[in-house]
Amino acid sequence: MFQVKPIAKEAAAAALERAMRYRLLNEPPDAESICLDVLEVEPENQEALVTLLLALTDQFDQRLGPAVKEAQALLPRLRDDYSQVYYEGVICERKAKAHLKLGRHHFGHMAYDWLRRAMECYERAETICPPDNHEAILRWNSCARILNQRSDLVPWPMTGTETRVAPKLLAYMAALPLRCHRGCRRRSGRVPGRRRITARPRNNPARLTRAILGR
């Protein structure tokens, strides 16, 4: 492992300008590295924290899970409530766009859900932002236009609080252990106590959701 070299505290401002240029050049890993260098000498530098968060969101389509967690971990380090809520919305919005770009299974439901979460954050941010700050409104409008223009972005086929746990529910079902189908021992001729693993359980998503919620 190589030991990274520290930068001088006086060089932090110029380094951040360079980090922003790397973001514009679509080189978010380089921008991320520079922000980490700045935060080593100025741990509470708000501009570095925001630039790092945005550089991480630029990488959602390349490493969605880890980058999202790293970006979310930065939110408590932002000083004011508005920034925390607003950038939480940015994370949700860019996670939705990553799902659209990747086009994986259920991407339409996933993108819709994360866009709606982003809009909720922007609505909260709008109530606490300075009078001349319209960032939250601009971002809310952007999300609304995406949903209006894309007919393939639809809610999960559930209602109420079940919609909120749908993504986690899919992950939970995918992680369920395999089980033996009823009667497989009789078909396979194996002795009792030795079960042949054949398939995942076919659980009803709505029933599982209600169980998770304690209904």
ZABA-233369 format. One record per residue (C-alpha): residue number from 1; residue in three letters; x, y, z. Coordinates in Angstrom, 3 decimals, m for minus. Example, Ala and Ser with C-alpha at 12.3 -4.5 7.8 and 13.67 -1.06 7.14 Angstrom:
# residues 2
+-----+-----+----------+----------+----------+
!   n ! res !       px !       py !       pz !
+-----+-----+----------+----------+----------+
!   1 ! ALA !   12.300 !   m4.500 !    7.800 !
!   2 ! SER !   13.670 !   m1.060 !    7.140 !
+-----+-----+----------+----------+----------+
***
This chain:
# residues 215
+-----+-----+----------+----------+----------+
!   n ! res !       px !       py !       pz !
+-----+-----+----------+----------+----------+
!   1 ! MET !    0.000 !    0.000 !    0.000 !
!   2 ! PHE !    1.268 !    3.456 !   m0.908 !
!   3 ! GLN !    1.034 !    6.316 !    1.574 !
!   4 ! VAL !   m0.633 !    9.352 !   m0.008 !
!   5 ! LYS !    1.215 !   12.638 !    0.254 !
!   6 ! PRO !   m0.461 !   15.580 !    2.036 !
!   7 ! ILE !   m0.983 !   18.920 !    0.342 !
!   8 ! ALA !   m0.349 !   22.287 !    1.964 !
!   9 ! LYS !   m3.372 !   23.921 !    3.546 !
!  10 ! GLU !   m2.720 !   27.019 !    1.464 !
!  11 ! ALA !   m3.157 !   24.956 !   m1.710 !
!  12 ! ALA !   m6.710 !   23.818 !   m0.853 !
!  13 ! ALA !   m8.531 !   26.566 !   m2.768 !
!  14 ! ALA !   m6.575 !   26.030 !   m5.987 !
!  15 ! ALA !   m6.976 !   22.263 !   m5.634 !
!  16 ! LEU !  m10.756 !   22.607 !   m5.405 !
!  17 ! GLU !  m10.827 !   24.666 !   m8.596 !
!  18 ! ARG !   m8.928 !   21.857 !  m10.285 !
!  19 ! ALA !  m11.392 !   19.305 !   m8.905 !
!  20 ! MET !  m14.289 !   21.222 !  m10.442 !
!  21 ! ARG !  m12.513 !   21.275 !  m13.790 !
!  22 ! TYR !  m12.036 !   17.500 !  m13.629 !
!  23 ! ARG !  m15.787 !   17.134 !  m13.062 !
!  24 ! LEU !  m16.437 !   19.253 !  m16.155 !
!  25 ! LEU !  m14.017 !   17.034 !  m18.079 !
!  26 ! ASN !  m16.030 !   13.981 !  m16.972 !
!  27 ! GLU !  m13.185 !   12.681 !  m14.809 !
!  28 ! PRO !  m15.011 !   12.221 !  m11.471 !
!  29 ! PRO !  m12.439 !    9.826 !   m9.930 !
!  30 ! ASP !   m9.775 !   12.529 !  m10.266 !
!  31 ! ALA !  m12.109 !   15.115 !   m8.750 !
!  32 ! GLU !  m12.883 !   12.706 !   m5.911 !
!  33 ! SER !   m9.181 !   12.174 !   m5.203 !
!  34 ! ILE !   m8.485 !   15.913 !   m5.036 !
!  35 ! CYS !  m11.408 !   16.495 !   m2.657 !
!  36 ! LEU !  m10.116 !   13.766 !   m0.370 !
!  37 ! ASP !   m6.713 !   15.489 !   m0.335 !
!  38 ! VAL !   m8.338 !   18.792 !    0.613 !
!  39 ! LEU !  m10.419 !   17.179 !    3.344 !
!  40 ! GLU !   m7.269 !   15.680 !    4.842 !
!  41 ! VAL !   m6.050 !   19.187 !    5.679 !
!  42 ! GLU !   m9.478 !   20.872 !    6.048 !
!  43 ! PRO !  m11.962 !   18.211 !    7.256 !
!  44 ! GLU !  m14.867 !   20.671 !    7.536 !
!  45 ! ASN !  m14.375 !   22.399 !    4.181 !
!  46 ! GLN !  m17.964 !   22.595 !    2.906 !
!  47 ! GLU !  m17.028 !   23.237 !   m0.711 !
!  48 ! ALA !  m14.822 !   20.152 !   m0.715 !
!  49 ! LEU !  m17.587 !   18.044 !    0.848 !
!  50 ! VAL !  m20.153 !   19.167 !   m1.723 !
!  51 ! THR !  m17.742 !   18.695 !   m4.645 !
!  52 ! LEU !  m16.843 !   15.232 !   m3.359 !
!  53 ! LEU !  m20.519 !   14.318 !   m3.025 !
!  54 ! LEU !  m21.211 !   15.456 !   m6.584 !
!  55 ! ALA !  m18.142 !   13.620 !   m7.911 !
!  56 ! LEU !  m19.466 !   10.455 !   m6.304 !
!  57 ! THR !  m22.884 !   10.934 !   m7.901 !
!  58 ! ASP !  m21.106 !   11.278 !  m11.258 !
!  59 ! GLN !  m19.977 !    7.668 !  m10.767 !
!  60 ! PHE !  m23.359 !    6.133 !   m9.942 !
!  61 ! ASP !  m23.658 !    4.446 !  m13.344 !
!  62 ! GLN !  m20.252 !    2.786 !  m12.831 !
!  63 ! ARG !  m20.405 !    1.665 !   m9.181 !
!  64 ! LEU !  m23.928 !    2.381 !   m8.023 !
!  65 ! GLY !  m23.992 !    0.706 !   m4.607 !
!  66 ! PRO !  m20.660 !    1.824 !   m3.105 !
!  67 ! ALA !  m20.814 !    5.362 !   m4.523 !
!  68 ! VAL !  m24.336 !    5.911 !   m3.166 !
!  69 ! LYS !  m23.304 !    4.832 !    0.328 !
!  70 ! GLU !  m20.225 !    7.038 !    0.261 !
!  71 ! ALA !  m22.261 !   10.043 !   m0.909 !
!  72 ! GLN !  m24.955 !    9.497 !    1.719 !
!  73 ! ALA !  m22.290 !    9.283 !    4.436 !
!  74 ! LEU !  m21.260 !   12.866 !    3.616 !
!  75 ! LEU !  m24.707 !   14.372 !    4.281 !
!  76 ! PRO !  m24.358 !   14.656 !    8.107 !
!  77 ! ARG !  m21.103 !   16.571 !    7.601 !
!  78 ! LEU !  m22.903 !   19.391 !    5.780 !
!  79 ! ARG !  m23.530 !   22.194 !    8.246 !
!  80 ! ASP !  m26.983 !   23.525 !    7.414 !
!  81 ! ASP !  m30.292 !   21.691 !    7.165 !
!  82 ! TYR !  m31.004 !   23.012 !    3.683 !
!  83 ! SER !  m27.801 !   21.552 !    2.222 !
!  84 ! GLN !  m28.435 !   18.178 !    3.847 !
!  85 ! VAL !  m31.974 !   17.922 !    2.472 !
!  86 ! TYR !  m31.153 !   19.386 !   m0.941 !
!  87 ! TYR !  m28.166 !   17.123 !   m1.588 !
!  88 ! GLU !  m30.105 !   14.124 !   m0.350 !
!  89 ! GLY !  m32.478 !   14.951 !   m3.191 !
!  90 ! VAL !  m29.557 !   15.208 !   m5.609 !
!  91 ! ILE !  m28.384 !   11.737 !   m4.571 !
!  92 ! CYS !  m31.875 !   10.285 !   m5.084 !
!  93 ! GLU !  m32.307 !   11.999 !   m8.449 !
!  94 ! ARG !  m28.956 !   10.846 !   m9.781 !
!  95 ! LYS !  m29.557 !    7.336 !   m8.505 !
!  96 ! ALA !  m32.787 !    7.342 !  m10.521 !
!  97 ! LYS !  m30.923 !    8.493 !  m13.627 !
!  98 ! ALA !  m28.315 !    5.773 !  m13.100 !
!  99 ! HIS !  m31.100 !    3.177 !  m13.098 !
! 100 ! LEU !  m32.415 !    4.674 !  m16.350 !
! 101 ! LYS !  m28.974 !    4.506 !  m17.943 !
! 102 ! LEU !  m28.214 !    0.976 !  m16.756 !
! 103 ! GLY !  m31.652 !   m0.315 !  m17.787 !
! 104 ! ARG !  m31.639 !   m3.268 !  m15.438 !
! 105 ! HIS !  m34.612 !   m5.378 !  m14.389 !
! 106 ! HIS !  m37.438 !   m3.265 !  m12.879 !
! 107 ! PHE !  m35.548 !   m0.075 !  m13.801 !
! 108 ! GLY !  m38.810 !    1.742 !  m14.561 !
! 109 ! HIS !  m40.164 !    1.134 !  m11.070 !
! 110 ! MET !  m36.811 !    1.861 !   m9.426 !
! 111 ! ALA !  m36.288 !    5.109 !  m11.323 !
! 112 ! TYR !  m39.832 !    6.284 !  m10.575 !
! 113 ! ASP !  m39.424 !    5.576 !   m6.881 !
! 114 ! TRP !  m36.086 !    7.407 !   m6.585 !
! 115 ! LEU !  m37.338 !   10.387 !   m8.599 !
! 116 ! ARG !  m40.333 !   10.706 !   m6.279 !
! 117 ! ARG !  m38.020 !   10.529 !   m3.261 !
! 118 ! ALA !  m35.889 !   13.263 !   m4.810 !
! 119 ! MET !  m38.961 !   15.439 !   m5.367 !
! 120 ! GLU !  m39.973 !   14.986 !   m1.732 !
! 121 ! CYS !  m36.501 !   16.139 !   m0.638 !
! 122 ! TYR !  m36.666 !   19.149 !   m2.924 !
! 123 ! GLU !  m40.079 !   20.062 !   m1.540 !
! 124 ! ARG !  m38.658 !   19.988 !    2.000 !
! 125 ! ALA !  m35.623 !   21.990 !    0.892 !
! 126 ! GLU !  m37.874 !   24.598 !   m0.712 !
! 127 ! THR !  m39.493 !   25.341 !    2.645 !
! 128 ! ILE !  m36.168 !   26.168 !    4.341 !
! 129 ! CYS !  m34.131 !   27.714 !    1.515 !
! 130 ! PRO !  m33.206 !   31.416 !    1.337 !
! 131 ! PRO !  m35.767 !   33.556 !   m0.563 !
! 132 ! ASP !  m33.503 !   34.041 !   m3.597 !
! 133 ! ASN !  m32.480 !   30.386 !   m3.856 !
! 134 ! HIS !  m34.505 !   28.460 !   m6.458 !
! 135 ! GLU !  m32.244 !   25.415 !   m6.839 !
! 136 ! ALA !  m34.777 !   23.060 !   m5.237 !
! 137 ! ILE !  m37.577 !   24.271 !   m7.537 !
! 138 ! LEU !  m35.400 !   23.853 !  m10.630 !
! 139 ! ARG !  m34.472 !   20.308 !   m9.657 !
! 140 ! TRP !  m38.087 !   19.423 !   m8.758 !
! 141 ! ASN !  m39.212 !   20.640 !  m12.185 !
! 142 ! SER !  m36.520 !   18.554 !  m13.873 !
! 143 ! CYS !  m37.721 !   15.406 !  m12.099 !
! 144 ! ALA !  m41.342 !   16.213 !  m12.919 !
! 145 ! ARG !  m40.564 !   16.600 !  m16.623 !
! 146 ! ILE !  m38.750 !   13.261 !  m16.726 !
! 147 ! LEU !  m41.767 !   11.523 !  m15.177 !
! 148 ! ASN !  m44.164 !   13.343 !  m17.528 !
! 149 ! GLN !  m42.175 !   12.390 !  m20.624 !
! 150 ! ARG !  m41.412 !    8.760 !  m19.791 !
! 151 ! SER !  m44.428 !    6.469 !  m19.854 !
! 152 ! ASP !  m42.237 !    3.521 !  m18.813 !
! 153 ! LEU !  m41.584 !    5.085 !  m15.398 !
! 154 ! VAL !  m44.408 !    3.863 !  m13.193 !
! 155 ! PRO !  m44.918 !    3.118 !   m9.484 !
! 156 ! TRP !  m44.497 !   m0.322 !   m8.045 !
! 157 ! PRO !  m47.742 !   m2.339 !   m8.302 !
! 158 ! MET !  m48.397 !   m1.831 !   m4.590 !
! 159 ! THR !  m49.888 !    0.913 !   m2.488 !
! 160 ! GLY !  m49.135 !    2.835 !    0.670 !
! 161 ! THR !  m46.050 !    2.001 !    2.684 !
! 162 ! GLU !  m45.535 !   m1.178 !    0.672 !
! 163 ! THR !  m44.220 !    0.967 !   m2.191 !
! 164 ! ARG !  m41.395 !    2.182 !    0.009 !
! 165 ! VAL !  m40.067 !   m1.272 !    0.788 !
! 166 ! ALA !  m40.407 !   m2.704 !   m2.726 !
! 167 ! PRO !  m36.706 !   m2.286 !   m3.685 !
! 168 ! LYS !  m35.567 !   m3.768 !   m0.375 !
! 169 ! LEU !  m38.117 !   m6.530 !   m0.785 !
! 170 ! LEU !  m36.629 !   m7.588 !   m4.110 !
! 171 ! ALA !  m33.176 !   m7.721 !   m2.560 !
! 172 ! TYR !  m34.571 !   m9.706 !    0.368 !
! 173 ! MET !  m36.252 !  m12.238 !   m1.919 !
! 174 ! ALA !  m33.088 !  m12.607 !   m3.999 !
! 175 ! ALA !  m31.147 !  m13.434 !   m0.844 !
! 176 ! LEU !  m33.578 !  m16.082 !    0.386 !
! 177 ! PRO !  m32.036 !  m19.558 !    0.730 !
! 178 ! LEU !  m32.979 !  m22.211 !   m1.744 !
! 179 ! ARG !  m35.476 !  m24.832 !   m0.630 !
! 180 ! CYS !  m36.652 !  m28.196 !   m1.713 !
! 181 ! HIS !  m39.877 !  m28.462 !   m3.687 !
! 182 ! ARG !  m42.623 !  m30.450 !   m2.042 !
! 183 ! GLY !  m42.205 !  m34.101 !   m2.917 !
! 184 ! CYS !  m38.729 !  m33.770 !   m4.420 !
! 185 ! ARG !  m37.387 !  m36.454 !   m2.067 !
! 186 ! ARG !  m39.924 !  m38.892 !   m3.422 !
! 187 ! ARG !  m38.968 !  m38.089 !   m7.015 !
! 188 ! SER !  m35.220 !  m38.185 !   m6.419 !
! 189 ! GLY !  m35.274 !  m41.324 !   m4.259 !
! 190 ! ARG !  m32.961 !  m39.803 !   m1.635 !
! 191 ! VAL !  m33.081 !  m40.998 !    1.927 !
! 192 ! PRO !  m34.901 !  m38.912 !    4.577 !
! 193 ! GLY !  m32.837 !  m36.076 !    6.005 !
! 194 ! ARG !  m31.029 !  m35.418 !    2.730 !
! 195 ! ARG !  m32.926 !  m32.794 !    0.795 !
! 196 ! ARG !  m32.159 !  m32.019 !   m2.807 !
! 197 ! ILE !  m31.961 !  m28.266 !   m3.382 !
! 198 ! THR !  m34.058 !  m27.351 !   m6.406 !
! 199 ! ALA !  m35.360 !  m23.785 !   m6.467 !
! 200 ! ARG !  m36.054 !  m20.590 !   m4.581 !
! 201 ! PRO !  m39.366 !  m20.286 !   m2.748 !
! 202 ! ARG !  m42.086 !  m18.606 !   m4.741 !
! 203 ! ASN !  m43.217 !  m16.136 !   m2.121 !
! 204 ! ASN !  m45.921 !  m13.578 !   m2.668 !
! 205 ! PRO !  m44.276 !  m10.090 !   m2.563 !
! 206 ! ALA !  m47.285 !   m8.403 !   m0.991 !
! 207 ! ARG !  m47.509 !  m11.091 !    1.721 !
! 208 ! LEU !  m43.799 !  m10.770 !    2.452 !
! 209 ! THR !  m44.096 !   m6.997 !    2.635 !
! 210 ! ARG !  m46.893 !   m7.204 !    5.155 !
! 211 ! ALA !  m44.811 !   m9.627 !    7.219 !
! 212 ! ILE !  m41.826 !   m7.262 !    7.159 !
! 213 ! LEU !  m44.026 !   m4.347 !    8.215 !
! 214 ! GLY !  m45.570 !   m6.403 !   10.999 !
! 215 ! ARG !  m49.081 !   m6.330 !    9.585 !
+-----+-----+----------+----------+----------+
***
